[in-house]
């Protein structure tokens, strides 16, 4: 479960608003904004994949994939072993 943050914490993380940037985003269509968000996601995914490969070049393909998934979701509990264990403990 992710930790809830306050509005103040979110504002602190975001910093000062750039009014010109806000105006630029407002002029975009929803499709244009979605395309930029998708490009940002792909950039983040490639950055995570690269750093995980550099840190752990000998991982199996499956473990490498789970490491990337965990980092992208910000949840270190994701994965086959974790899911299976929690499923078994609930059914017994």
C-alpha positions in Angstrom: 0.0 0.0 0.0 1.4 3.4 -1.0 1.9 6.1 1.6 -0.5 9.0 1.4 1.1 12.5 1.2 -0.3 15.8 2.1 -0.9 18.7 -0.2 1.9 20.6 1.4 4.3 17.7 0.8 3.2 17.5 -2.9 3.8 21.3 -3.3 7.2 21.0 -1.7 8.1 18.2 -4.1 6.9 20.1 -7.1 8.5 23.4 -6.2 7.6 26.7 -7.7 5.1 26.6 -10.6 6.4 27.9 -14.0 3.4 30.0 -15.2 4.7 29.8 -18.9 4.8 26.0 -18.7 1.3 25.9 -17.3 0.1 28.0 -20.2 1.9 25.8 -22.7 0.2 22.7 -21.2 -3.2 24.4 -21.2 -2.9 25.1 -25.0 -2.2 21.4 -25.7 -4.9 19.0 -26.6 -5.5 16.0 -24.3 -3.9 13.8 -26.9 -0.8 16.0 -27.0 -0.5 15.9 -23.2 -1.0 12.2 -23.1 1.8 11.7 -25.7 4.2 13.8 -23.6 3.3 11.8 -20.5 3.9 8.5 -22.5 7.3 9.8 -23.7 8.2 10.6 -20.1 7.2 7.2 -19.0 9.3 5.5 -21.7 12.3 7.7 -20.8 11.9 6.7 -17.1 11.5 3.0 -18.1 14.7 3.0 -20.2 16.6 4.9 -17.4 15.5 2.3 -14.9 16.3 -0.6 -17.2 19.8 0.8 -17.9 20.7 1.4 -14.2 19.4 -2.0 -13.2 21.4 -3.7 -15.9 24.5 -1.7 -14.9 24.0 -2.6 -11.2 23.1 -6.3 -11.8 24.4 -7.5 -15.2 24.2 -11.2 -14.2 20.5 -11.4 -13.3 18.2 -13.8 -15.1 15.8 -12.2 -17.5 12.9 -12.9 -15.2 14.6 -11.4 -12.1 15.7 -8.4 -14.1 12.1 -7.8 -15.3 10.8 -8.0 -11.7 13.5 -5.5 -10.5 12.4 -3.1 -13.2 8.7 -3.6 -12.4 9.3 -3.0 -8.7 11.2 0.2 -9.3 8.7 1.6 -11.8 5.8 0.9 -9.3 7.8 2.0 -6.2 6.8 -1.3 -4.5 9.6 -3.7 -3.5 7.0 -6.3 -2.5 5.9 -7.1 -6.1 7.0 -10.3 -7.6 6.2 -14.0 -7.9 7.6 -15.1 -4.6 5.9 -12.3 -2.7 2.5 -12.8 -4.4 2.6 -16.5 -3.9 3.5 -16.3 -0.3 0.8 -13.7 0.5 -1.8 -15.8 -1.4 -0.9 -19.0 0.5 -1.1 -17.3 3.9 -4.6 -16.0 3.2 -6.0 -19.3 2.0 -4.7 -21.4 4.9 
